[in-house]
Structures are given as structure tokens and as C-alpha cells.
């Protein structure tokens, strides 16, 4: 196998769910329909990135709304999407965050950084982190999450064992420095009668947790590499999950009729 494989938290999740799912995702087939929650998360993150750089809240919100219109235009979903409601959610989520954390004493080392580091021969691990910061005497990964559920529901389900540990490991390799932990800002999106709320927490995984994660990651990378070498991308037949059926279900159940896939997905579209 001559080609280097890039894997990420998301692509690994697809692989562990179903190898057929993984190949379709890696071939860049993306759903035509963009869920409102994903649009909100994408636009809020862009606004936060610009606020980190400029501390200009009005500019950050303006750029986030422009991003919303760009995404709706690219997806062709403008007429079928409640744009006004999404814009209101983006505005209120960002405005409240800027007020809550306007006196942050944080030094930004890196913002919205894509990290690509070697994992095993022929396989790289790729991650996109919100930032690397210094807070007091600590160096931390900055991670922000938008959610529609309360903190009491969100935190127990927060996947510390894989995604965030991946960010920690990849950041240490990339920047060749010790990373103490992760600072996570949870943004609970506003509802009609409630404003957005914010909850900041810090995570400090132990050395044992980090070492176990890396061993597991290497094992998964080896399985993915072997799948490419032996062209073993079989279906798992786990078509239903907690969030409904697999997004590629119609394609697989049609006997791999690509015309069916093209009705729901396009190559290269962002989710």
C-alpha cells in the first residue's frame, strides 16, 4: 500500500460502526440535507474563532451569519430551512458567550488548527482543534461544544475517552510540548423562553488513560490499514442506532445503486 491513510475521530467512528460506512465517508459522500444543529455549530464556531482573534463581537456575529447564508446557498436548502430561527440561535449563543467570557485571562497559542501527525507506518492521525491556550501555569487544549441539552445531561455522555484524548495526544506530538489537559466550554443553545447558558469544565486525563488510549488508537489504525491492504470493507449490518438508521442505509439496501446514493448525497459537500 503506497498511499498514506489519514484517519480522524470521525472517520474512526464510521469504521467502528461499519466498514462500508467508512469507505463512503472517506470517499467524501456527504448528505445533501444539512441539519440545523450542524449549521448552528459550524457558524457559532466561526464566530468564536473570529472573536478570539479580534474581540470584536459585532464583527464575529456578522461573519457567523454570512457563513450561515453561504452554507444554505451551497446546500440548496435556503427555501426549506427556517433561517430566521437559526440566525436568532446563532446570535443569542454568541452574544451571551462574549459577555460571559469577556474578561478571559487566556493566552492563545494556536487557534483552529489542523493537526496531522504520524501514527503507524502508512497511517496519520488528523484532528482539528479549537485551540491551544495558556491559562495560568497550564497549557490546555481548548474545546467548545454547542448542545441542545442541559449540562447535567451533556457531561455524563461527553466522550472523554476518545475524541478529547486524541486531541491531547496529537497536540503534544504536533507542538512538542506537554499539554496538561482540556478546557471545554459548553454552550447550551437558547430556546424561545430561555437564553443560552454556558458551563466551563476542565479535564485532566491520567497517564494511564492517555497510554491506554494510544494503544487502542494504534490497534484501530492497524485494523484500518489491513482493511485497505486486503480490501476488506464489509457491511456490519448495524443499520440502526440511537439516532436512527445509518445515513447510507438507502444506498446499501438498494444493492449499491449509485443513483440512489446521488439522490441523497453529493461528493465534497460539508455536513
N, C-alpha and C positions, 0 to 999 in steps of 0.2 A: 504494500500500500504506500504510494508515493505522496498522496495528498495529506496535509495536516488537518486534523479534525478539530474544530472549535466547539466546545461544549459550555453550557451555562446552566444556572439553576433551572431556568425554564425548559431548556431542551432536555435536561436530565429528567425532569418531572414527566415530560412526554415519553421518554424512553422507558421509564419505570412503569408508566401506565400501559403503554402499548408500543411495540417497535414500529408498527405500521403508522401509528400516530406520529411517532418521532420522525420518520422519513418525510412525511407530508409537511410537518412543521419545518424541518431542515431544508426542504425544497422551496420554502418561502410561500406556501399556500396560506393566505390569510383571509379570514372571514370578511365578506363584503359589509355585513352589518357591524356597526361599532356600538357597543353597549354604552349607555350614558355614563355608567360608573367609570368606565375606562377613559372616556373623553374627559370627564371631570378630573380624574387622577393625572392624566397627561398634562392638561392645561394648568392645574394647580402646581405641579412640579416645575413647569416652565416659569410660572410667576415667582415661585420661591427662589429658583436659581437666579433670576434677574434681581430680585430683592437682595439676595446675599451679596451680589456684586455692586449694587448701586445704592441700596437702602432707600430707593425711590418707589414708594408704594403705588402711586398712581401709574407710573410707567410700567411697573411689574404687572398690574392688573390689566392695563391696556394691551400688553403683549400677550397675556394669557387669553384674553377674549379674541384677539387676532388669530391666535393658534386654534381656538375653537372653530372659527369660521373657516380656516384653512382645512382642518380635518373634516368638517362637514362637507365642504366642497369636493375634496378628494374622494370621499366615500360615496358621494351622491345621495347622502341621507338628509340633506337640508330640509326638504319638504315633509319628511316623515318624522322629524325629531323636534321635541319641544325645546327649541333653542333658548327661549326666554327663561325657562325654568333652570336649564343647565347654566346659563350665564349668571343667573342670580346665585346659584350654589357656588360657583367659582368665585364670584365677587365676595360673598359673605365669608367663605372659607379663608380667603387670602387676607381680607381686611382685618378680620379678627386675629389672625396669626401675627400680622405685623404689629398690632397693638400689644398683644400678649408678650411678644419676644423682642420688642423694640430696644430694650436695654441689655440685649445679649452681650456677655463678655466672652466672645468666642473669636479665636483667630483661625481663619480659613487657610488651610494648607493647599487644598485642592477642591475643586467643585465640579460636579457632573463629569466624572472621569471614567472612561472606559479602560478597563484593565485586561490585558491578555498575557498570561504567564504560562510557561511550560508545566505540564503536569506529569505525563509519562511520554516516552518516545512516540511522536506522531499525534499526540493529543494535547491541546492547550485548553486552559480554563479561562473563560471570559466572563467578566462581571462589569456592570455599570453601577457605580456607587454615587449617592447624592453628594458625598464629600468626605474629606479628611479634615479634622479640626483639632485645635488645641484648646482645651478647657482647663484652666488652672495648670497643674503639672502633668495632665494626662493628654495622650494622643488617642483620638477616638475616630471610628467610622461614624459618619452622620447618615442616618436613615430616616426617611419620612414616609408615613403611610396615611392614605385617606381611607376612611371606612364609614359605612352607614350604621354600624353597631356601636354600642356603648363600650367604654374601656373595660368594664367587668366581663363583657363577652369577648372582646377582641384579644386581650392579653393572654388568657389561657390557651387560645388557639394559635398564638403567634409562633411561627416556625423558627425558633431559635436554633434548632439542631442542624439545619442545613443551609438555608439561604444566607443568614447572617454570619454563620461560621465561615461560609465561603467568602463573603466579603472581607472578613478579618484576615483569613489566610492569604487571599490574593493581594490584599493591600500591603501586608507585611512583605511579601515577595517583591511586589512592584516598587515600593518605596524604600525597601531595605532598612526598615526600622521596626521597632517594637510598637504594636498597637495594643493599648490597654483594654479596650472594649468597644462598645457601640452605644451611641446616644440615639434613641428612637423618639421622634416626635409623632404622636398620633393626632391626626386631625379628624374629628368626628363631624361629618358633614351636617350642615344645618337642615332643619325641617321647616315647614311653614310656620310653626308656632315656637320653634326653638332655634336659638343661634348656634353656630358652630362651637364646639368645645375642643380643648387641647389638653393633652396629657404627655408629659415628657418622662421617659424612663431610661435607666442605664443598665446595660448588661455586661457582665464580666465573666465570660466562659473560662473554666479552669483549663489547665494544661492538659488534663486527661480528656476533657471534652474536645479540645482542639485536635489532639493526637488521634482520637477515635474518628473524628470527622475526616481527617486527612486519609486515614487508612481506608475508610468507606469510599471516599471520593476516588481514590486510586483504583479500588476494586471495580467501581462502576465504570470508570474510564477504560479499564481493561476489557470489560464486557462490551462496551460500545465499539472499541477498536476491533475486537474479534467479530462483532456483528458485521462490520464493514468488510473485513477480510474474507469472511465466509458467506457474505451476502445473506445473512440470517435476520430478516426483518419480518418476522411472522406476526400475525394478529394475536392479541391477548384475549379477545372476545369479552373483555370487561368494558362493555359499551355504555353501561350506566354507572353514574357516580352520584355524589351528594348534590351536585349542581345540575344534574340531568344527563342526557345522553352525550356521548362523545361528539365533538363538532364535526367529525368526518364520518359519522355514522351512515348518512345517506349515501355517500360515495362507496363505502365498503359493502353496504347491503345491496347496492345496485350491481355488484360484480365488477367493481372498479371501472365503471363507465365514467370517463373523464368529462363527458358533457354534463353529468350530474354534479361533479365537483365544480365545474366552471359556473354553474348556476348559483352557488353559494359562496364561492371563494375566488380570489384573484391572486396572482403571483405578485409579491412585493408590497402588498398593502399593509399598513400598520393596523394593529388591533386597537 
